[in-house]
Amino acid sequence: MHERGGAIVVQIKHGGRAAHPAINGGHEILAPSAIAIQGDAHAGAEKVPFAIPRAMTGDHLRTVVAEHVTAARRAVDAGLDGVEIHSANGYLLHQFLAPSSNHRSDGYGGIPVNRARFAAEVVEAVAAEIGGDRVGIRISPAHNIQDVFESDAADVLATYGALIDRVRPIGLAYLSIVHADPANGLVQELGSRFGGKVIVNTGFSSQTSREDAESLLQLPHIDAVVVGRALIANPDLVERWRVGHPENKPRPELFYAFNAEGYTDCPFMDR
């Protein structure tokens, strides 16, 4: 990657209540509040009901912050260029942000600025360890996934605005926003308040084509666009898009398989 002028950033996340003892070595499940996700978790070939998590104590909060810092340091020491703090898609930091999953009555729950505090503390601690310019943050306001519901537009803006306002002075590498409509006013507002590089991701519902990406990049508040499925099927996607070469078709039925077929055996384009 480095020889070809690329950068490598690894995403760090804590599953929170989206994890399960059957798949995490039997460890206790932690979350902002003792509220389980409705439905079943994947545990190998089986599905099992999500576990009721333990509401995190102050010691738990400090431990998880330290774990993020340790993971970030290891990533950079291993030669990666930075880390992305995952505060989206229904995982732990997102669970703190949303009133549906955060019923705490201490300084990490209740009003928007309190619900934003834990994610901000993780970002601040990681940035202090490896430098803010090596840290990005991903958020997914109003994405409504894994029982993390954010349906009050005013509350969403207040919560994520509080998070962005707190981390803005750090000088982070970028803000990544998952939203079905990247041209949405909320995305524009958060990007403007961040004041740095903004990456957008339309989520899981549709595949982002080259034409989609080019269109989004015409918007003044967007600096880069996340591409997932096309990149899985095309190891040389950047070059294909650069020269207009046809793409390999993704094979979603093989994305979560346990071998190379359809995942790491996709052909490069003819030279």
Secondary structure, DSSP 8 states (H G I E B T S, - for coil): -TTTT---EEEE---GGG--TTTTTT---EESSS---SSEEEETTEEEE----EE--HHHHHHHHHHHHHHHHHHHHTT--EEEEEE-TTSHHHHHH-TTT----STTSSSHHHHTHHHHHHHHHHHHHH-GGGEEEEE-TT--BTTB----HHHHHHHHHHHHHHHGGG--SEEEEE-S-TTSHHHHHHHHHH-S-EEEE--SSS---HHHHHHHTTSTT-SEE---HHHHH-TTHHHHHHHT-------GGGTT-SSSTTTT-------
